[in-house]
Amino acid sequence: MSSTHQPCVFCEIAAGRSPATVVRRWADALAIVPLNPVTDGHLLVIPHQHVTNAATAPLVTATTVMHAASLLAESGRQANLIANVGPDATQTVFHLHWHIVPRTAGDGLRLPWSAN
């Protein structure tokens, strides 16, 4: 590994080498609480396999979003389910991850397409 290469934080978490609050484990993915949740119950679902983003490996993306959707269905909550692809789309960690962002009326979280 070169001195300029930084280890992937999500690979380190998936491998158990970095701490995280894990709320669910699957054979190929895990759900964690992000460091700075934007709403109560905000989670990230990440595959164990390093995949740069949701457009890199469609099968891994599909499997990972299936886990996210199942976890969301169990919660019974309304939410945004979001994967950012690339820096122009605000991706800052270049390991596929699905955000589960629970929403409630009047929570104040404004997205660009929000009506109010």
ZAKOLFI-90788 format. One record per residue: x, y, z of N, C-alpha, C, O in turn; chain. Coordinates in steps of 0.1 Angstrom, whole numbers, plus 5000, padded with zeros to 4 digits. Layout:
   n_east   n_north   n_up   ca_east   ca_north   ca_up   c_east   c_north   c_up   o_east   o_north   o_up   c
        X         Y      Z         X          Y       Z        X         Y      Z        X         Y      Z   A
...
REM end
This chain:
   n_east   n_north   n_up   ca_east   ca_north   ca_up   c_east   c_north   c_up   o_east   o_north   o_up   c
     5009      4988   5000      5000       5000    5000     5009      5012   5000     5018      5013   5008   A
     5006      5022   4991      5015       5034    4991     5011      5043   5002     5000      5041   5009   A
     5020      5052   5005      5018       5061    5016     5006      5071   5014     5001      5077   5023   A
     5002      5073   5001      4992       5082    4998     4978      5075   4998     4968      5082   4997   A
     4978      5062   4998      4965       5055    4997     4959      5054   5011     4966      5050   5021   A
     4947      5058   5013      4940       5058    5025     4931      5045   5025     4924      5043   5016   A
     4931      5038   5036      4922       5026    5037     4907      5031   5036     4904      5042   5041   A
     4899      5023   5031      4884       5026    5030     4878      5024   5044     4879      5013   5049   A
     4872      5035   5049      4866       5034    5063     4855      5023   5063     4854      5017   5074   A
     4847      5022   5053      4837       5012    5053     4842      4998   5052     4836      4988   5058   A
     4853      4996   5044      4859       4983    5044     4865      4979   5058     4864      4968   5062   A
     4871      4989   5064      4876       4987    5078     4865      4983   5088     4867      4975   5096   A
     4854      4990   5087      4842       4987    5095     4837      4973   5092     4835      4965   5102   A
     4835      4970   5080      4830       4956    5076     4840      4945   5080     4835      4934   5084   A
     4853      4948   5080      4862       4938    5085     4864      4937   5100     4871      4929   5105   A
     4857      4946   5107      4858       4946    5121     4871      4953   5127     4874      4952   5139   A
     4878      4961   5118      4890       4967    5123     4888      4982   5127     4896      4988   5133   A
     4876      4987   5124      4872       5001    5129     4859      5000   5136     4850      4992   5132   A
     4857      5008   5146      4845       5007    5154     4833      5013   5147     4834      5022   5139   A
     4821      5008   5149      4809       5013    5144     4797      5008   5153     4799      4997   5159   A
     4787      5015   5153      4775       5010    5160     4767      5002   5149     4760      5007   5140   A
     4768      4989   5150      4762       4980    5140     4748      4976   5145     4746      4971   5157   A
     4738      4978   5137      4724       4974    5141     4719      4962   5134     4709      4956   5139   A
     4725      4957   5123      4721       4945    5117     4733      4940   5109     4741      4948   5103   A
     4735      4927   5109      4745       4920    5101     4738      4910   5091     4730      4903   5096   A
     4743      4910   5079      4739       4899    5070     4753      4893   5065     4763      4898   5069   A
     4752      4882   5058      4764       4876    5053     4772      4885   5044     4785      4883   5044   A
     4766      4894   5037      4773       4902    5027     4772      4917   5029     4777      4925   5021   A
     4766      4921   5040      4764       4936    5043     4761      4938   5058     4760      4929   5065   A
     4762      4951   5062      4758       4954    5075     4751      4968   5075     4754      4976   5066   A
     4744      4970   5086      4737       4983    5088     4743      4990   5100     4745      4983   5110   A
     4747      5002   5098      4754       5010    5109     4748      5023   5111     4741      5028   5102   A
     4750      5029   5122      4746       5043    5125     4757      5052   5120     4768      5050   5124   A
     4753      5062   5112      4764       5071    5107     4769      5080   5118     4762      5081   5129   A
     4781      5085   5116      4787       5094    5127     4778      5106   5129     4777      5111   5141   A
     4772      5111   5119      4764       5124    5120     4750      5121   5114     4747      5126   5103   A
     4741      5114   5121      4728       5111    5116     4720      5124   5114     4721      5133   5122   A
     4713      5125   5103      4705       5137    5100     4691      5136   5105     4685      5147   5107   A
     4686      5124   5109      4673       5123    5116     4675      5111   5125     4684      5103   5125   A
     4665      5110   5135      4665       5099    5144     4663      5086   5136     4653      5085   5128   A
     4672      5077   5138      4670       5064    5131     4678      5063   5118     4677      5053   5111   A
     4685      5073   5114      4693       5073    5102     4703      5062   5102     4710      5061   5112   A
     4703      5054   5092      4712       5042    5091     4719      5042   5077     4715      5048   5068   A
     4731      5035   5077      4738       5033    5064     4738      5018   5063     4741      5010   5072   A
     4735      5013   5051      4736       4999    5047     4748      4997   5037     4747      5003   5026   A
     4758      4990   5041      4770       4989    5033     4773      4974   5030     4772      4966   5039   A
     4778      4971   5018      4782       4958    5015     4796      4955   5021     4804      4965   5023   A
     4799      4943   5024      4812       4939    5028     4822      4941   5017     4834      4946   5019   A
     4818      4938   5005      4827       4939    4993     4829      4954   4990     4819      4962   4990   A
     4841      4958   4987      4843       4972    4983     4838      4974   4968     4843      4968   4959   A
     4828      4982   4968      4822       4987    4955     4822      5002   4956     4817      5007   4966   A
     4827      5009   4946      4829       5023    4947     4815      5031   4949     4814      5040   4957   A
     4805      5027   4941      4792       5034    4942     4782      5025   4936     4784      5014   4932   A
     4769      5030   4936      4758       5022    4932     4758      5018   4917     4750      5010   4913   A
     4766      5025   4909      4766       5022    4895     4778      5013   4891     4779      5010   4879   A
     4786      5009   4901      4798       5001    4898     4795      4987   4896     4800      4980   4887   A
     4787      4981   4905      4784       4966    4905     4769      4964   4907     4765      4963   4919   A
     4761      4964   4897      4747       4964    4899     4742      4953   4908     4732      4955   4915   A
     4748      4941   4907      4743       4930    4915     4745      4933   4930     4737      4930   4939   A
     4757      4938   4934      4760       4941    4947     4751      4953   4952     4745      4953   4963   A
     4748      4962   4943      4739       4974    4946     4725      4968   4949     4719      4972   4959   A
     4721      4959   4940      4707       4954    4942     4706      4946   4955     4696      4947   4962   A
     4716      4938   4958      4715       4930    4971     4716      4939   4983     4708      4937   4993   A
     4724      4950   4982      4725       4959    4994     4712      4967   4996     4708      4969   5007   A
     4706      4972   4985      4694       4979    4986     4683      4970   4991     4673      4974   4997   A
     4683      4957   4987      4673       4948    4992     4674      4947   5007     4664      4947   5014   A
     4686      4946   5013      4688       4946    5027     4682      4959   5033     4675      4959   5043   A
     4686      4971   5027      4681       4983    5032     4665      4984   5032     4659      4989   5042   A
     4659      4980   5021      4645       4980    5020     4638      4970   5030     4628      4974   5036   A
     4644      4959   5032      4639       4950    5042     4639      4956   5056     4630      4954   5064   A
     4651      4962   5059      4652       4968    5072     4642      4980   5074     4636      4981   5085   A
     4640      4987   5064      4630       4998    5064     4616      4993   5065     4609      4998   5073   A
     4613      4982   5058      4600       4976    5059     4597      4971   5074     4586      4973   5079   A
     4607      4966   5080      4605       4961    5094     4602      4973   5103     4595      4971   5113   A
     4608      4984   5100      4606       4996    5109     4592      5002   5108     4587      5008   5118   A
     4586      5000   5097      4573       5006    5095     4573      5021   5093     4562      5027   5093   A
     4584      5027   5092      4586       5041    5091     4586      5046   5076     4588      5038   5067   A
     4583      5059   5074      4585       5065    5061     4599      5070   5061     4604      5074   5071   A
     4605      5070   5049      4619       5074    5049     4623      5077   5034     4617      5074   5025   A
     4635      5084   5033      4642       5085    5021     4652      5074   5021     4659      5071   5031   A
     4653      5067   5009      4663       5057    5007     4672      5062   4996     4668      5063   4984   A
     4685      5065   4999      4693       5073    4990     4707      5067   4989     4713      5063   4999   A
     4712      5066   4976      4726       5063    4974     4731      5074   4965     4726      5076   4954   A
     4742      5080   4969      4748       5091    4961     4759      5084   4952     4767      5076   4957   A
     4760      5089   4940      4769       5083    4930     4778      5094   4925     4774      5102   4916   A
     4790      5095   4930      4800       5105    4926     4800      5117   4933     4790      5121   4940   A
     4811      5125   4933      4813       5137    4941     4803      5148   4937     4798      5155   4945   A
     4799      5148   4924      4789       5159    4920     4775      5156   4926     4767      5165   4927   A
     4773      5143   4930      4760       5140    4937     4762      5139   4952     4754      5132   4959   A
     4772      5145   4957      4776       5146    4971     4781      5133   4978     4780      5132   4990   A
     4786      5124   4970      4792       5112    4976     4806      5116   4982     4814      5122   4975   A
     4808      5113   4994      4821       5117    5001     4828      5104   5005     4840      5105   5007   A
     4822      5093   5007      4828       5080    5010     4826      5071   4998     4815      5068   4995   A
     4837      5067   4992      4836       5060    4979     4836      5045   4981     4845      5038   4976   A
     4826      5041   4989      4822       5027    4991     4807      5027   4991     4801      5035   4999   A
     4801      5019   4983      4786       5019    4982     4780      5019   4995     4784      5011   5004   A
     4770      5028   4997      4762       5028    5009     4749      5034   5007     4747      5044   5000   A
     4739      5028   5012      4725       5033    5011     4721      5039   5024     4723      5034   5035   A
     4717      5052   5023      4712       5059    5035     4697      5055   5037     4689      5056   5027   A
     4693      5051   5049      4679       5050    5053     4677      5062   5062     4682      5063   5073   A
     4669      5072   5057      4667       5084    5064     4652      5085   5068     4644      5090   5060   A
     4649      5081   5080      4635       5081    5085     4630      5096   5085     4637      5105   5088   A
     4617      5097   5081      4612       5111    5080     4599      5111   5088     4591      5102   5089   A
     4596      5123   5093      4583       5126    5100     4579      5140   5095     4587      5148   5091   A
     4566      5142   5095      4561       5155    5091     4567      5166   5100     4568      5165   5112   A
     4572      5177   5093      4578       5188    5100     4592      5185   5106     4596      5193   5115   A
     4599      5175   5102      4612       5172    5107     4623      5182   5104     4634      5182   5109   A
     4620      5191   5094      4629       5202    5090     4640      5198   5081     4647      5207   5076   A
     4641      5185   5077      4651       5181    5068     4646      5185   5054     4636      5179   5049   A
     4653      5193   5047      4648       5198    5034     4657      5192   5023     4669      5193   5023   A
     4651      5186   5013      4657       5180    5002     4654      5189   4990     4643      5196   4990   A
     4662      5189   4980      4660       5199    4968     4647      5197   4962     4641      5207   4956   A
     4641      5185   4962      4628       5183    4956     4616      5185   4965     4605      5183   4961   A
     4619      5189   4978      4608       5190    4987     4599      5202   4983     4604      5212   4979   A
     4586      5200   4985      4576       5210    4982     4577      5222   4992     4574      5233   4988   A
     4580      5219   5005      4580       5230    5015     4591      5227   5025     4593      5235   5034   A
REM end
